[in-house]
């Protein structure tokens, strides 16, 4: 079994940083030129990903970025935000707490969401992209069985034990909503940060809402 943490530790960011910028694909050029919304955001994300050495193509009608022929990320223009979705996002370390679930039934893909060009920080996006490349380079795959067997962080377990009604509300959530919260909580490295995230989400959990529910 591959060790995700080990793959990321062995990943050489300097080596990736020296990769030449990939060539632009004419099909993606056409997509960008026709875009009526999120054009500037798409251009910026595209430039960052090409600078990471990823190849681009148009798949499912959207700019898709690949490493050695395998899909790594795709730009998704939505009504309310422009997203960068990582196909194996569940294997990434959410170092900035920005990864969001694709939906209740999605176990592998996670995405970054942007509502303006200013929110796209090159160093942050590049860090996630390089992780995704390292994961693909190591041949890692999401263990869907492990994803179903949800492991709660200790901080959440303690809080749920003290509050029976909150525990009932959490366990009444759909598996996808529970998983979304756990990914958000465990994305923090420090215990006090995980606890703060949990406490902030308690009203949403009590209301039966997921992380991204409006």
N, C-alpha and C positions, 0 to 999 in steps of 0.2 A: 504494500500500500504506500502511495506517495505521501510524504509529509509536506503539507502546504507551507508551514512556517520555515521548514528547512529549505524549500525551494526559493522562498523569498529572501532568506538570509544569504543564499549562495548567488543570488542575482547581483550582477555587476552593473550598477547604474552608470558608471563612467563609460563602460563599454557601449551601452545602449546610447549614451549621449553622443558618441562619436559616429553613430549611424548617419549616413547621408540622407537628406530629406527625400522622400519618395516622390515619384512623378505624379502629376495630377492626371486623373482619368477624364477624358472628354465627356463621358456620360454624366459624371458628377458635375463637371463644369456647366452642362446644360441644366441640370437640376437646380443648381445654385442661382443661375441667371434667371430662371423662371419663378423662383421662390417669391411669394408675395408677403410672407411673414417669416420672421426669424432669419432673414437672409444674413445679416451681419453676425449673428450668433453662430450660424452654420459655418460661415467662412472662417471664423476664429477657431472653432472646434476642429474644423478640417485641417487648418494650418498646423495646429498643435499635434494632431495625430499623425500627419504626414512627417512632421519633424521627428517623431518617435521611430520612424522607419517602417510604419505600417503601409500596406498597399490598399488602395481604395477601389471600389466598384459600386455599381448601383444594384442593390438587391431589395426585393419587396418594395421597389420604388423609392428607396431611401439610400443615402450614402452609407456604405458599409465598409469597415476597415478590417483587414486580415493580416495574419502573421503566418507566413509559409503556407498559404492557401486555406487556413482555418479562420473562421469568423471570430473576431475579438470584440468589436464594438460597432454600434450603429447609431447614427444621429436620427432622432425621432421628433419632428416638429408637431406639437400638439396645439390645441387652442390656447391653453393657459400657460404653457411653458415649452421650452425647447429642451429635449433630453439627450443625454449620451448614455446609451444602454450598453452594459458589459454583459456579454453572453454568459460568462462564468463569474458574475459579480459576487455570488455567494462565497467564493473562495478568496476574495480580496479582503485585506485588512482595512476596515473603514477608519483610517487614521484621522479623518477630519469630521466624521459623523455626518456625512452628506449622502450616503447611498440610500436609495429609496426602493421599495418593493414595486415590481411591475403589476402585482395584483395578488389576490388571495391564493390563486392556484399556481403561482410561479415560484419554483423552488431554486432555480439557478440564476436567472437574470436579475440584476439590480441596476439602477440608473442614477445618474446625476441630473438634477433638474435646474434649469436656468430661466429667469424671467427677464433678462437683459444682458447685453454684452459686458457690462461692467462687472457682473457677477462671475464671469468666466476668468478665473485666475490661472494663468498658464502653468505656474509651478504646481498647483494643486491638481489640475486635470492631468498634467504630464505624470505626476506621481502615481495616480490611479491607473493610467494607461500603461505605464511601465510595469506595474504589478500584474496587470492583465497579460502582458507579453510574457512575463516570467512564468506565470501559471500555464500559459499555452505552450511555452518552450519546454517546460518540464512534463508536459503531457498529463496534467492533473485533470481529474473529472469530479464533478459533484456527486457525492454519495447520497442518493435520494432516500435511501433507507435511513441513513443517519439524520437527514433533514426532517424526516417524519417523527423520529424519536427526539423530540425537542428537549434540550437540556437548558434548564433555567439557571441564570446566574444566581450565586449565593445571596446577593443583596435582595433580589426579587423573592426568593424562597422565604427569607426571613420576614419580609414585609407581609407576604401573603399569609404566613403562619399567624401573625399578630392580628390580621384583619380578615375574618372569615368571609364577610360580605364581599370584600374586594377580591378574595380568592375565588369565590363563586362567580363573580363577574368576569374575571380573567379567564377562567376555564370554560365559561359559556361563550367566549369569543370563538370565531371560526379558526381553524388551524392556521390559515394564512395570516389572520390578524395577530394571533399569538406570536407567530414566527416573525412578523414585522417588528413587533415590540422587542422581542428578544434580540434581534439583530441590531436594533437601535441601542438597546441598553449595553450589550456586550461590545459595541463599537468603541466604548470608552475604556481607556487603559487603567484608569485609577478607580478604586472602589467608591470614593466619595463622589466622583463624577457619575458613575453608574447609578448610585443612590439618588442623586439629584435628578437625573433623567427619569427615573422611575417615579419619584414624587411628583414631578411635573406632569406626568402622563396619567396619574391616578384619576382625575376627573373624566378623562376620555375613556378609560377602561370601565369606570363605573357606568358610563353612559352607553357602553356596548359599541363604542366606535374604535376603528382601527387608526393606525398612525397617520394615514393619508386621507381618511374620511373627512368630508367637508361638514 
